[in-house]
Amino acid sequence: MNGLQGGKMLWQTRGCYSLGVQHGAYFSTSQNRNANKSFKLVVVGGGSGGCASAAKFASKLGAGQVAVIEPRDMHYYQAMWTLVGGGQKKLEQSGKPMQSVLPSKAEWIKDKVVGFDPDNSKVMTQNGDEISYEFLVVAMGLQLNFDVIKGLPEAFETPGVSSNYDLRYVNKTWESIQQFKEGNCVFSFPNTPVKCAGAPQKIMYLTEKILRMENRRDHANIIYHTSLPVIFGVKKYADALWKIVEERNIEVNLRSNLVEVRPDTREAIFQNLDKPEEAPKAVKYSMLHVTPPMSAPDVLRNSSKIVDENGFLNVNKETLQHMNYPNIFGIGDCTNVPTSKTAAAVAGMIGILRRNLTASMNGQPLKAKYDGYTSCPLVTGPNECILAEFDFQSPPQPLETFPINQAKPRWTMYNMKAHVMPHVYWQMLNGWWEGPKIFRKLAHLGMSR
């Protein structure tokens, strides 16, 4: 994985967390009713990719033909959590009951997949059921691995330690900003692929700007530790971010990986990845925002027949079809498609999956090709944002929608991030949004990809 991608948790699928909301009666949840069922299409995961995939095919294939296997009752738009942690949004604004975002013609199997049998076109669930499929879409998102960092997650129970990546700790980020008096505000980026690779910086910029606006900035050292060799993986936006950190006197440490948190002494311990033989460095903190190491969910990465050497679903990066099992497709963070892991990437993939999965069902060649489009709205403060859009070329190249310099922080882009994109996201789950490609072509008079 390139630098863009950005303990074992109860919550593994992007955007789906259980809060005890009751499911609708028209969804299947009974163990006896699910045992040995068979479907034309089974979708594993109720995150953004899973919901959108099910929406594309439930009406087309008809009732009883599509099943979604997802154990959680709530779906969260996690991209909003940067703004929740930064005090710009409320957590309750980011979630909806799972039943409201799954298509009514799909059968919701409220269970967890615990095994894959691709040779026999089956998945096994925690309740002991075997679900057969003609076609499978794997959309399991990423797993948060806080326990890889020594001292976590226990340190979250102490003052000043938070993470916008976790439902339990995102409100604590805003509390930490409000309670900060003086010292180091430390922000980390792990040595793994992560979802929304810009998020660890977004909360840093928000924190810095809020402290500045409230005349507390002189008492704060803003420090960023990233495992990456660059501040951002696309040069155009990296150049803009370097200017911002220099202007705001933010300390950036490259190739520095958080390996331990010591809450008793309020120290974060970082390893120099370029000099692993050196003793790790202890950094005092008053506030610590942790971005956890991430991976594909354990059940997926332990399914050796369908994953690559890194544990991600092994698909063709352009067609999204599995490299060895043609009746399996993947979408989103759990795949090894070499693009940044964002909801915007899912939007760019869903139209490709719709066309290629339909073609596969009809015995036709797969002609649609994903161009690697993804987006990362880099919030640089309240009311300002850089709208980074790019592809998966090597090196990645900007793939921008608007005929302006999107590397410049703008009020308009912040409002798009904060107020427009949430509405677009919920429409994507209904199958009504396949990314901005058509608008990009119109804005660039048909001269853009």
N, C-alpha and C positions, 0 to 999 in steps of 0.2 A: 504494500500500500504506500502511496506517496504522502507527502506532508499535508495534503489538503484534508485528509480524513480525520476527518476529524475529525466488599465481599460479594459473593454470589447473592443476588437480591431476589426478593419475592417478585419484583417487577422486572420483566425482561423485555416486553414488546413495546416498541416506541408508541407512546401516547395512550397506553391502556393500563389503568390501575384500578384495583378493586376497592370500592368504598362502600359496598353493601347496598347499592341501589338495586331494587327489585327488577328482574327482567320481565319482559312481556310474555303473556301466556301463549302467544303464537310461535315462540321459539322452543325448540326441543332441548330439554335438559335432562331427561330421564335416562339412567344407565341402561335399563332394559330396552327402551325404545331405540337407543343408539347402537346397540350391539349388532355387529356385522352388517351395518348399513352400507349401501353403495350409492355413489353419486357420479354424475357426469363430471362435475368439477368440485374439488375440495380445496378450500383456501385455509391455510394454516396461519393464523394471526389476524387480530382485529385492529391493527394499527392503521396508519394512513394508507399503506400499500394494500393491505388486506381488505379494508373497507371499499376502497376504490375499485379493486379487482372484482369483488363480489358484486358491486353495483353495476359494473359493465356487463356482467353475464347473467345475473339473476332473472332479469326480465326477458333477455334474449332466449335463454334456455328453458325458462318456465319454472313453476313451483315444483319443489322436490328434486330438482336437478343440481342445485348448488348448495353446498354446506360451508359454513365458516366455523372453524374450531378456535375458540377464544374463551379463556376462563374468567376474564375480568368483566366487571359491571359498568365501569366508567372508561370513557375515552377522553384523553387530554390532548389539547393542542400545545405541545411542549415548547414550541418556538416562542410562545408568549411568556415562558417562565423567566427569561432574561428581564422582561419588563416587570414581572411580579417581584423578582429579587431586587430590582432597582426602584421599587416603590411606585411604578407608573401604572400598574394594573393590579387587580385583585385575583387571587388564585381561583376563586369560583367562576370567574369569567372565562377560564380556559378549558372547562370540562363540560361534557354532555353524557347522559346515560348511553351505554353501548347500544341498547335497543333502538335508540333514535338515529344512530349513524350506520346501522346495518340495514340492507334492503329487506323489506318485508317478505319478498319471495324467496329469500335465502333461508335455509334452516340453520339456526344458531345452535351449535353443539357447545354448551357451556362446560368445557372440559379442557384439559391440557394435554398436548401431544407429548408422549414420552418415548416414541420410537418411530423410525421410518423403515419401511420394507419396500424399496423401490423396485425390486425384482418381481414382486407380486402386486405392485400398485396398491399398497395399503399403508395406513398410519395407525399406530396404537396410541390409546389414550390412558390417562391416569386411572380412569374408572374401569379399565380392563377391556375396553371395546376395541374392535378392529374395524376401521372405516376404510372401505374400498373406493377407489377413484379411477376414472378413465384419464383424467388430467388433474394435475396438482399445481397449485401456486403456493410457494413458500414465501411468507411475508412476516417473518418473526422478529424483525427489528434487532436491537442490540441489548446485551446484558450488561448491567453495571456491576463492576467487580471492586467494590470499596475495600473488601478484605485483603486485596493484594497489597494495600498500603498499611504497614504496621501501625497500630494505634487507632485505625478506623474499623468499623464505624463508631467505636466508643467515644472518640473525640467530639463527635457531633453533639454529645450530651453536655459539653462544656461551652463556656462563653466564646463567641467570636468565630466559631468554626461552622461553615455552611456549605451548601452546594445547590446551585440552581437546577441540577440534573435530577434531583430527587424530590418527590412529592412531600416528603416529611421535612425537608430541610430548606426548601426554597424561601419560605417566609422568614426563616432565620437569617437569610442574607440581608433582607431589608432591616431587620432588627439590629443586626451587627453594624450596618451603616449608620443607623440612627444613634446607636449607643457609643460609636467610636469617639474617643477623646484625643488620643495621640499614639504615635508609634508606627509600626509597619502594617500596611495592608498588602497581603501577599495573595497572588493568584497563580494557579497551576494549570498546566496542560500535560497530560500523561503520555507515556511512550507506547501508545496503541492507537488504532483508528478510533475516532469518536464521532458521535452524531453532532452535527452543527459545530464544525471546528472553529468557527468564529466566536462562539458563545463565551469561552473563557476570557476573551478580550473584551467582549461587549460589556460585561458586568464591571470589569476594571475601569473602562472609560466612563461608565455611568457613575460609579463610585467616586472617581476623581472629580468629575464635573459637579456632582452634588456637594462634595466637601468644599470645592472652590466657591460654589454659589452661596454656601452657608458660612463662609469665612473660617473654615476649619482646615483648609488645605495646607497651611503652613505647619501644621502639627502632624502631617502624614507623610510617610514615605510609601509611594506606590511602586510595588515590585512585581514583575511578571517573570515566572519561571516556566519555560516551555521546553519540551523534549525535542522540538523540531530545530533544524538548522536555519530556519527562516521565520520571520514574524508572520508571514502568510504565504501560501503556495503559489499565488499569481502575482507576478512582478509589479504590474500596474497598481494593484491595491496595496501590496507590500510597501512600495515607495511612499504611498500616501500615509500609511500607518506609521512608518518610521518618522515622517515629519510630525505627526501628531504626538508620538511619545517623546520626541525631542523638545517640542514646544511646551509640553506639559510636565517635563522633567520626570518622566516615568522610567524606572530602571528595568531593562529587559535583559534576561539571562537566557541565552540559547543553549540547547543541548543539556538542559538541567531538569532532572526528573524527580518528582516527589516520591520518596520511598518510606517515609515514616512521619507520624505526627506525635509529638510529646506534649499533651495538654497540661501536664503538671508543671512544666517549665515554659509552656507556650512557645514551643519551637517546632518549626517545620524542617525536615531533614531532606536535603536534595543531593542526588548523585550526579556527578559530571559524566555524561554518557561518552564523551570523547576521551576521558581519562578515568576509566572505571577503577583503576588501581589506587586512585587517590581516596582518602577518607571523605565520606559524605560531609556536606556543609550544613551546619545548623543555622537557621535563620529565625530570629525572634519574630513573633507576630502579635498584633493586637486583633487583627481580623485576618482570617484565612478562608479563601474560597477554593474548594477542591473540585477539580474535574476528575472523576474517577477513571481508572483504566476500564476499557470496555472490550467486549468480544461478542461473537455470535453466541446465542444461548447454548448452554451445555448440551442439551439434547440434540441440537443440530451439529455442533462441532464434534460430537462423539459419533456421528453417523458417517463413517469414513467413506462410504460408497458415493455420497452426494456432495461432499465438501472438498475444498482444496487443502493444501498443506497448512494453511492458516486457520482452517475451521469455518470458512465462509462458503456458502452455497456456490458451487462451481458452474457458472453460466457463461454463455457467449455474451461479451460486453455490449454487443450491438443488437442481437435478437432477443436476449434475455432467456433463451432456451437453454436447458441444462446441457452440459457438454457430453454426457453419456446416456442420459435418459430423456428421449425426446418428448415424453408426455409430462415432463416437469418443467415449470417456469419459475423464475424468481423475480422479486421486485423489492427495492429498498435496501435498508441498511444491512440485512443479513447476507446479501450477495457479495461476490468478489468483483463487481463492476468497479473499476478504478476511478470513481468520482467521489466528490464530497458527499457525506451521508446527511442529506437534508430532505425535508418535505418537498422542497422545490425539485429535487432530483426525482422523487416519486412522481411528481406531476409530469416531468419530462419523460418518464418511463411508461406511464400508464397507457398512453396512446399507442406506444410501440407494442406493449403486451397485448392490448386489445386486438390489434391487427394480426399479430403473429400467432397468438393463441387461437384466434378464430380460423386463421389459415391452417394451422395444425389440425384443428378439429375437422376441417373440411378436406384434409389430405393434400393441401396445396403448399407450395414453397413459401418460406418466410422472407418477405421482401422489406418489411419495415426495419429501420436501423436507428438505434438510439445514438445521439450525437454527444452524449456525456453532459448535457445541460444540467447545471445546478445553480443555485443562488444562495448567497449569504448576506443578508442585510446587516451590515456592521454598524450597530448603534454606537455612536461615539459620544453620546451625551443625551440628556433630555432635549428632544426636538431637533436632533441631527443624526444623520445616518448616511453611510456609504453603501450603495447598492451594488455589491459585487455579484456579477453573473459570469460564468465561465464554463468551459468544456473539459473533457478528459484527455486532451492532447498532451504530449510530453515535450516541453512543458505546457501546462494548461494555458489557454488563451481566453481573453475576455469574449463573452458572447452576450452582448448587452441589448436590452430591449429598447432603450430610449436614445435618441440622437443627441445626447449631451455627455459631458464628462462625468460618468457615474462614480469615479474615484474621489469626487469632491463631496464632503459632508453637506447634506441638504435637509432643510426642513420638510420639503415635499416628500423625500424618501422616508423620513422618519414617520410621517403621517401615513404613508402607504404601509410601512411595516406595522405600525401600532393599530391602525384602524381599518385598512382595506384588506390586508393579507389574511386576517382571521376569518373574514367572510368568504374569501376565496377558498381558504382551506376547507371549510365545512362544505362548500359546493363541490370541491374535489372528491370528498368522501362519497358524495352522491353520484359521482361519475361525470360531473358536468364541467370539469376543468382538466385540460391536458397540457398545461404550461403556456407560456406567452409567445410561442413561436410565431403564430399568425400575426400577433400584434407587433412583434419584432420586425417582421417583413414589411408590414404596413408603415411602421415608423421610419424604416430605412429605405423606403420606396422599392422594396423587393430585392434590395442588394445585399441583405444579410442572410446568413444561413438560417 
